[in-house]
Amino acid sequence: MTRTDHDTPATILLIDDHPLLRRGVSQLLELEDDLDLAGEAGEPEVGLRLAGELDPDMILLDLNMPGMDGIATLKALREQGYAGRIVMFTVSDHEEDVVAALRSGADGYLLKDMDPDEMVRQLRQAALGRMVISESLTALLAEALRSQRNQPAAPDIHSLTQREREILRELAAGLSNKLIARKLDITEGTVKVHVKHLLKKLNLRSRVEAAVWAVQEGVDK
């Protein structure tokens, strides 16, 4: 779900087991006219229920919580049909956590030690349908992709059709399927099919891997 109505605030659900952090985020968002904290939960199970009741534009999700962790909660949210943006919000800058979250369907990964103004900027980008990642993690993600790629053949841009290359460039820019469809004047279903095909041709496992590879190779130019 990507917002199309920019006259109303983007609604956010925060799922985090630390009360002090929830209060800080709440106070931060109170200062913004275009971002609205619609609800908060200290337990993943409560967060799952609120996601169904509130259907927020975006969910800020902690990674490390007792009981059901952030990755399991992320998967449960998708399984129950939540189609909005899910952004991991965590202290962990470990490579395996970043990769696991993005491969599990997260739309972003932000660190809790980021500057408040930068956090607000990133949340606005996420609400518009863009993938958001803390700047300090970009190089780490690229290296993780490089070191974990044990494929029989390296990705080859020449294996893609012209339309697949166009979509790859938009993936590299962080655009969602809905925004790509609008920009290229095709259906969202068509974009999904092209993304599936280009991932298979490039021997990559996720749109995030494709985006990072495209940036590293200069395909996004």
JOVEN-V658842 format. One record per helix or strand of 3 or more residues. SS is the DSSP state (@ for helix, = for strand). FROM is the first residue (numbers start at 1). LEN is the number of residues. If there is no record, write none. Layout:
BEGIN
SS|FROM|LEN + SS|FROM|LEN
END
This chain:
BEGIN
=|10|6 + @|19|12 + =|35|7 + @|44|11 + =|58|4 + @|70|10 + =|85|6 + @|95|9 + =|108|4 + @|116|12 + @|135|14 + @|157|3 + @|162|11 + @|177|8 + @|188|15 + @|207|11
END
